[in-house]
Amino acid sequence: MQTYEIPLVPGPTAVYEEVLAAYQADYGSADLEPEFLKLYADTQAQLQQIMGTQGQVALMSGEGMVALWGALKSCLQPGDKVLAIATGVFGYGIGDMARAVGAQVETVGFEYDEAATDLERVAEAMRRFRPKMVTLVHCETPSGIMNPAAEVGALVRQYEVSLYYVDAVSSMGGTPVKADEWCIDLCLGGTQKVFSSLPDLGIVGVSERAWEVIQQVGYQGYDALAPFRTALADAYFPYTPNWHAVAGLHTACGLLLDQGLEVVFARHSQVAATCRERLQEMGLAIFPRDPATSAPTVTAVKVPEQVGWGRLDAALRQRGMVVAGSYGPLAGRVFRIGHMGLQADMEIVTRGMDTLVEALGELGV
């Protein structure tokens, strides 16, 4: 199996050795052991600090999409109105997911290279459409866009929207996420991005008003949130918990918190700035039209037309470096550099930029 010395994909990211060690231990039956209940409770408390909430946090077995789907299905009934604020593949995709659940969806759509900074458009839609739920992707990974989750949250409060659903999978832990302050009711995360763990847990921070809606909807299924409200108190989970995954996440959270969140956020910002400075020196164009809206965890870059993504990807892989292409309308047009979690490291990114210079030189750019 091919491995790479310079891993710069935007997830799944390189995994901390300490996290891998947590997976290699032998544990008992998670739902029957007091030690697991304490581990789960401690991990919840860590995540409450990282996502800025006093609300309960559910840890769901499955990749991050289990959290995105579960939160929608647990809170929506056919005919409910959802306002999807979309700036890229995942923002538009969440609107499609809500439609699949039976919701009536209106999309406030932006171009793939711009953030949702036209807040008057968002406010007008809230006033007119009167949604039950507003959805937003904080960091739109395929396009490297950072959206104004705090400002949209203020509008959610102003227009008394029942639920604010925010995909923070690629931002949580790498930049401030303040779920309570920003009025986020469903704050969604995953383990394979900034946490630099394996892609096996979905994370959902749930507000009290979201729990009330969840109880009213009464959705039952593998990805239902309802059982998690009392799972820890009752020592009874809806399925066998993944002790190894929770132990890995607990270790990852500890690494972040031991460094200090402000230090971690600053490191991500500094590495991102260095990455973009080097790219500009190479004559490469950052994809977001306003560089100020670029995310601190991932940089999206326009593929040089004279080279093409396939040739560039191959040239980098031959040198032991791996980045990522993109999806949907951006496939072949954009490549992405993931400087998050373990990869938010100045040495790794510097080596990566040096390698990119070599590859472009060989390709005649």
Secondary structure as UniProt FT lines:
FT   STRAND          6..7
FT   HELIX           17..23
FT   HELIX           30..32
FT   HELIX           34..51
FT   STRAND          56..61
FT   HELIX           65..75
FT   TURN            78..79
FT   STRAND          81..86
FT   HELIX           89..101
FT   STRAND          104..109
FT   TURN            112..113
FT   HELIX           119..129
FT   STRAND          133..137
FT   STRAND          139..140
FT   HELIX           141..143
FT   STRAND          145..146
FT   HELIX           149..158
FT   TURN            159..160
FT   STRAND          163..167
FT   TURN            169..171
FT   TURN            173..174
FT   TURN            179..183
FT   STRAND          186..190
FT   TURN            194..195
FT   STRAND          201..206
FT   HELIX           208..217
FT   TURN            222..223
FT   HELIX           226..229
FT   HELIX           231..234
FT   HELIX           243..259
FT   HELIX           261..281
FT   TURN            282..283
FT   HELIX           291..293
FT   STRAND          298..302
FT   TURN            305..307
FT   HELIX           309..318
FT   TURN            319..320
FT   STRAND          321..322
FT   HELIX           328..330
FT   TURN            331..333
FT   STRAND          334..338
FT   HELIX           341..343
FT   HELIX           346..362
FT   TURN            363..364
//
